[in-house]
Amino acid sequence: MGEAPAPEYDQTLSIFFEGTANRIRAWVTQIAEYADGTEALDISDLREPLPEGSQYKMLFDGCGAAFGFSGTIWGTGLEDQCKEVLTRVQQLLERGTLRINALGLSRGGVAVILLAQMLPQDVPVSGLQLNALLFDPVPGNLVSTAWMSPDPLARRCKDISTCQQLCNVLALYPCEPLPALAFHAPVLTTYPKTAHCHAREEVLLGCHQGALLSPQRDLSCRAACLRIQEWLLEVGSPYRPSSSQFQARGVLTPEAVLNEYDSELRKMVKGPARSCHSLDGKAEIVKDPEGAQFVNHHHWHLAKKTGREVPTPPGLFAIRITGRSDLFSGSTREFL
């Protein structure tokens, strides 16, 4: 696997983009919890001067909530939000090196992709690092007609290979499809061909943002919570659960979620595939437990983490991405 360059940065900026219709301070999804629980100075308001510190954060409402009808239908406003981030990035770079950890849901995930495309490429990764968590990035175009639109988000989001600062990417895709006319096909992007870019794509249980509601709701939400918390700590965001339902106890422990995964695999049946936007249009998310020993990579990871003997490599997963093309070779990737 590619090793990220020197992890010591003078400053860390954690960024949180909510899903399309959601206000981030309304606590609709888990994004609000991660934003609230990240112990950093909030510099979202550009009217305020940049305070002294080393840990910062920015919070953004979904583009539909912030920009109305056009934000809901066309994703209007995502680039404006990214430009606000760039304003702060330039200010922070004047003070020293900077690590950016960006997490986005749905159209918020698309915002993270656009941010990767918009970062100044004249700054080396030793001075500016981007880590990205994409939770079901949905551009809002039909898979079958995206190529017909003069400027569809789907086409623009399929390639972020020019972002030389991209290091640690975790892209999470719930397996359950919505009807095609819901315009909720996710995008599978292309990552940089650099030694330091480590990108992992994992399939989760659940359906779109329904897999990112309260962890008390069901297994899909608990599993997503554990996976995202692990990533936040891995990339250096100072996150501590601000709500008791997000603390590691009761149903929200690796052991408890592992047992739920075991039960889920025993009763799982084959389901419809989920179409995806990709460069060659062949990738899809499938749900087929035949021959699988684990629900997904997270199931296998928790089994290994809790001391079970597990096969390495783990073999076939019940929910997984298929049809990935050789066009995606280059960076260290694992398609799961």
C-alpha positions as CSV (number, residue, x, y, z in Angstrom):
1,M,0.0,0.0,0.0
2,G,1.1,3.6,-0.6
3,E,2.4,5.4,2.4
4,A,1.2,8.9,3.1
5,P,3.9,11.5,3.3
6,A,5.0,13.0,6.6
7,P,1.9,13.1,8.8
8,E,3.1,16.1,10.8
9,Y,1.3,19.2,9.6
10,D,1.2,22.6,11.4
11,Q,-2.6,22.8,11.0
12,T,-5.6,20.6,10.4
13,L,-8.8,21.7,8.7
14,S,-11.8,19.3,9.1
15,I,-14.6,20.0,6.6
16,F,-18.1,18.7,6.7
17,F,-20.6,18.8,3.8
18,E,-24.2,17.7,4.6
19,G,-26.5,16.0,2.1
20,T,-28.6,17.9,-0.4
21,A,-31.7,18.8,1.7
22,N,-30.1,18.9,5.1
23,R,-29.1,21.7,7.4
24,I,-26.0,20.6,9.2
25,R,-27.0,22.1,12.6
26,A,-30.4,20.4,12.4
27,W,-28.9,17.0,13.2
28,V,-30.6,15.1,10.4
29,T,-27.7,12.7,9.7
30,Q,-24.5,11.6,11.4
31,I,-22.6,14.4,9.5
32,A,-23.9,16.8,12.2
33,E,-22.5,14.6,15.0
34,Y,-19.0,14.4,13.4
35,A,-19.0,18.2,12.8
36,D,-20.1,18.9,16.4
37,G,-17.8,16.4,18.0
38,T,-14.7,17.6,16.2
39,E,-12.9,19.7,18.8
40,A,-11.6,22.5,16.6
41,L,-12.2,26.3,15.9
42,D,-15.2,26.9,13.6
43,I,-14.0,29.2,10.8
44,S,-17.0,28.7,8.5
45,D,-18.0,32.4,8.7
46,L,-15.6,34.2,6.3
47,R,-16.7,37.6,7.8
48,E,-14.7,36.6,10.9
49,P,-10.9,36.9,11.1
50,L,-8.9,33.7,11.2
51,P,-8.2,32.9,14.8
52,E,-4.9,31.6,16.1
53,G,-4.8,27.8,16.5
54,S,-3.9,24.5,14.9
55,Q,-7.2,22.7,14.7
56,Y,-10.0,24.2,12.6
57,K,-13.3,23.1,11.0
58,M,-15.8,24.3,8.5
59,L,-19.5,23.2,8.3
60,F,-21.7,23.4,5.2
61,D,-25.5,22.9,4.8
62,G,-26.6,20.7,1.8
63,C,-26.7,22.6,-1.5
64,G,-30.5,22.2,-1.6
65,A,-31.0,23.7,1.8
66,A,-28.5,26.5,1.1
67,F,-29.3,27.3,-2.5
68,G,-33.0,26.3,-2.9
69,F,-34.5,24.7,-6.0
70,S,-31.4,25.0,-8.2
71,G,-29.2,23.5,-5.5
72,T,-31.6,20.6,-5.2
73,I,-32.0,19.9,-8.9
74,W,-28.6,20.9,-10.4
75,G,-26.2,21.0,-7.4
76,T,-25.9,24.8,-7.7
77,G,-23.7,26.2,-4.9
78,L,-21.3,23.4,-4.4
79,E,-18.5,25.3,-6.2
80,D,-19.3,28.4,-4.1
81,Q,-18.9,26.4,-0.9
82,C,-15.6,25.0,-2.2
83,K,-14.4,28.6,-3.0
84,E,-15.1,29.5,0.6
85,V,-12.9,26.6,1.7
86,L,-10.2,27.8,-0.7
87,T,-10.3,31.2,0.9
88,R,-9.5,29.7,4.3
89,V,-7.0,27.3,2.8
90,Q,-5.0,30.3,1.4
91,Q,-5.1,32.0,4.7
92,L,-3.9,28.9,6.6
93,L,-1.1,28.2,4.1
94,E,0.3,31.6,4.9
95,R,0.8,30.4,8.4
96,G,2.3,26.9,7.7
97,T,1.6,23.5,6.4
98,L,-2.0,22.2,6.2
99,R,-3.8,18.9,6.3
100,I,-7.4,18.9,5.1
101,N,-9.8,16.2,6.1
102,A,-13.1,16.5,4.2
103,L,-16.2,14.4,4.7
104,G,-19.3,14.7,2.6
105,L,-22.7,12.9,2.2
106,S,-24.5,12.6,-1.2
107,R,-24.1,16.0,-3.0
108,G,-21.8,16.8,-0.1
109,G,-19.6,14.0,-1.3
110,V,-19.6,15.6,-4.7
111,A,-18.5,18.8,-3.1
112,V,-15.4,17.0,-1.7
113,I,-14.6,15.7,-5.2
114,L,-14.9,19.3,-6.6
115,L,-12.7,20.6,-3.8
116,A,-10.0,18.0,-4.8
117,Q,-10.2,19.4,-8.4
118,M,-10.0,23.0,-7.2
119,L,-7.1,22.9,-4.8
120,P,-4.0,24.8,-5.8
121,Q,-1.7,22.3,-7.5
122,D,1.4,24.4,-7.2
123,V,1.6,23.4,-3.5
124,P,3.4,20.1,-2.9
125,V,1.8,17.4,-0.8
126,S,4.4,18.1,1.9
127,G,2.8,21.5,2.4
128,L,-0.9,20.6,1.7
129,Q,-2.5,17.2,2.2
130,L,-6.1,16.3,1.4
131,N,-7.9,13.2,2.9
132,A,-11.4,12.5,1.8
133,L,-14.3,10.5,2.9
134,L,-17.0,10.2,0.3
135,F,-20.3,8.8,1.6
136,D,-22.4,7.8,-1.4
137,P,-21.4,10.8,-3.6
138,V,-24.5,11.3,-5.8
139,P,-24.3,13.9,-8.6
140,G,-28.0,13.8,-9.5
141,N,-27.8,12.6,-13.1
142,L,-29.2,9.5,-14.7
143,V,-26.6,7.0,-15.7
144,S,-28.1,6.5,-19.1
145,T,-28.3,10.2,-20.0
146,A,-25.5,11.9,-18.2
147,W,-23.4,12.1,-21.3
148,M,-26.1,14.1,-23.1
149,S,-26.0,17.1,-20.7
150,P,-23.5,19.9,-21.6
151,D,-22.1,20.0,-18.0
152,P,-23.4,17.2,-15.8
153,L,-21.9,16.9,-12.4
154,A,-21.5,13.1,-13.0
155,R,-19.1,13.6,-15.9
156,R,-17.1,16.2,-13.9
157,C,-16.8,14.0,-10.9
158,K,-15.5,10.8,-12.6
159,D,-11.8,11.9,-12.5
160,I,-9.8,13.6,-9.7
161,S,-6.5,12.2,-10.8
162,T,-4.9,15.6,-11.1
163,C,-5.2,16.3,-7.4
164,Q,-1.6,15.6,-6.3
165,Q,-2.4,16.3,-2.6
166,L,-4.9,13.5,-2.3
167,C,-3.7,10.8,0.2
168,N,-6.2,8.9,2.2
169,V,-9.6,8.3,0.5
170,L,-12.4,6.2,1.9
171,A,-15.5,6.0,-0.4
172,L,-18.5,4.3,1.2
173,Y,-21.5,3.1,-0.9
174,P,-24.7,1.7,0.6
175,C,-25.9,-1.3,-1.5
176,E,-29.6,-0.7,-1.7
177,P,-30.7,1.0,-4.9
178,L,-33.4,3.7,-5.3
179,P,-35.6,3.9,-8.4
180,A,-33.7,5.3,-11.4
181,L,-35.9,8.3,-11.5
182,A,-34.8,9.3,-8.0
183,F,-31.5,10.3,-9.7
184,H,-29.4,8.7,-7.0
185,A,-26.8,6.7,-8.8
186,P,-23.4,7.3,-7.1
187,V,-20.2,8.2,-8.9
188,L,-17.0,6.1,-8.8
189,T,-14.2,8.4,-9.5
190,T,-10.6,8.0,-10.7
191,Y,-7.8,8.7,-8.2
192,P,-4.3,10.1,-8.7
193,K,-1.5,7.9,-10.0
194,T,0.8,8.7,-7.0
195,A,2.6,6.5,-4.5
196,H,1.0,8.4,-1.6
197,C,-2.6,8.1,-2.7
198,H,-4.4,5.2,-0.9
199,A,-8.0,4.9,-2.0
200,R,-10.4,2.3,-0.7
201,E,-14.0,1.8,-1.9
202,E,-16.3,-0.2,0.4
203,V,-19.9,-1.2,0.2
204,L,-22.2,-0.9,3.2
205,L,-25.6,-2.1,4.1
206,G,-28.6,0.3,3.8
207,C,-29.9,2.9,1.4
208,H,-28.3,6.3,0.7
209,Q,-28.6,8.6,3.7
210,G,-30.8,6.1,5.5
211,A,-27.5,4.4,6.3
212,L,-26.3,7.5,8.1
213,L,-29.1,8.2,10.5
214,S,-28.9,7.6,14.3
215,P,-26.8,4.6,15.2
216,Q,-29.7,3.4,17.3
217,R,-31.7,2.9,14.2
218,D,-30.3,-0.3,12.7
219,L,-27.1,-2.2,11.7
220,S,-26.4,-0.1,8.6
221,C,-26.2,3.1,10.7
222,R,-24.1,1.5,13.4
223,A,-21.7,0.0,11.0
224,A,-21.3,3.3,9.1
225,C,-20.7,5.1,12.4
226,L,-17.9,2.8,13.5
227,R,-16.3,3.0,10.0
228,I,-16.4,6.8,9.9
229,Q,-15.2,7.3,13.5
230,E,-12.2,5.1,12.7
231,W,-11.4,7.1,9.6
232,L,-11.6,10.5,11.4
233,L,-9.1,9.3,14.0
234,E,-6.9,7.8,11.4
235,V,-6.5,11.0,9.5
236,G,-6.0,13.2,12.6
237,S,-9.3,15.0,13.1
238,P,-9.8,15.6,16.8
239,Y,-13.2,13.9,17.1
240,R,-14.9,12.9,20.3
241,P,-18.5,11.7,20.4
242,S,-20.6,14.6,21.5
243,S,-23.8,12.5,21.9
244,S,-24.1,9.4,24.1
245,Q,-25.6,7.4,21.2
246,F,-22.3,7.7,19.4
247,Q,-20.1,6.4,22.2
248,A,-18.5,3.0,22.1
249,R,-20.8,1.1,24.4
250,G,-23.9,-1.2,24.2
251,V,-24.8,-1.9,20.5
252,L,-22.1,0.4,19.2
253,T,-19.0,-1.7,19.8
254,P,-17.0,-3.7,17.3
255,E,-18.1,-7.0,19.0
256,A,-21.8,-6.1,18.9
257,V,-21.7,-4.9,15.3
258,L,-19.7,-8.0,14.3
259,N,-22.4,-10.3,15.8
260,E,-25.0,-8.3,13.9
261,Y,-23.1,-8.8,10.7
262,D,-22.9,-12.5,11.3
263,S,-26.7,-12.7,11.7
264,E,-27.3,-10.5,8.6
265,L,-25.2,-12.8,6.4
266,R,-27.2,-15.8,7.5
267,K,-30.5,-14.3,6.4
268,M,-29.3,-12.3,3.4
269,V,-30.8,-13.0,0.0
270,K,-29.8,-11.8,-3.5
271,G,-31.1,-8.3,-4.3
272,P,-31.1,-6.0,-7.3
273,A,-27.9,-4.4,-8.5
274,R,-27.2,-0.6,-8.1
275,S,-26.1,1.3,-11.1
276,C,-23.1,3.7,-10.8
277,H,-21.5,6.5,-12.8
278,S,-18.0,5.5,-13.9
279,L,-15.8,6.3,-16.9
280,D,-16.8,3.2,-18.9
281,G,-20.3,2.9,-17.5
282,K,-19.9,-0.8,-16.4
283,A,-19.5,-0.6,-12.7
284,E,-22.3,-1.6,-10.4
285,I,-22.9,-2.5,-6.8
286,V,-24.3,-6.1,-6.3
287,K,-25.9,-7.9,-3.4
288,D,-25.4,-11.7,-3.8
289,P,-24.4,-13.7,-0.7
290,E,-23.8,-17.0,-2.5
291,G,-20.3,-18.2,-1.6
292,A,-19.5,-15.2,0.6
293,Q,-18.0,-15.6,4.1
294,F,-18.5,-12.0,5.0
295,V,-21.1,-9.3,4.3
296,N,-18.4,-6.8,3.3
297,H,-14.9,-5.6,4.0
298,H,-16.0,-4.0,7.3
299,H,-17.4,-7.4,8.5
300,W,-14.1,-9.0,7.7
301,H,-12.1,-6.2,9.3
302,L,-14.1,-6.4,12.5
303,A,-13.7,-10.2,12.7
304,K,-9.9,-9.8,12.3
305,K,-9.8,-6.9,14.8
306,T,-11.6,-8.8,17.5
307,G,-9.3,-11.8,17.3
308,R,-11.1,-14.2,15.0
309,E,-9.1,-16.3,12.5
310,V,-10.0,-14.9,9.1
311,P,-8.8,-15.8,5.6
312,T,-6.4,-13.3,3.9
313,P,-7.3,-12.3,1.3
314,P,-10.9,-12.4,2.5
315,G,-12.5,-13.8,-0.7
316,L,-15.9,-12.8,-2.0
317,F,-18.1,-10.3,-0.2
318,A,-21.9,-10.5,-0.2
319,I,-22.2,-6.8,-1.2
320,R,-19.5,-5.5,-3.5
321,I,-18.5,-3.4,-6.5
322,T,-18.2,-5.2,-9.8
323,G,-17.2,-4.1,-13.3
324,R,-14.3,-1.8,-12.3
325,S,-12.1,-1.1,-15.4
326,D,-8.4,-1.1,-15.9
327,L,-8.8,2.6,-16.4
328,F,-8.7,2.8,-12.7
329,S,-5.2,1.4,-12.2
330,G,-2.5,3.6,-10.8
331,S,-3.0,4.6,-7.2
332,T,-3.2,2.0,-4.4
333,R,-6.8,1.0,-4.6
334,E,-9.0,-1.7,-3.1
335,F,-12.4,-2.2,-4.6
336,L,-14.6,-4.0,-2.0
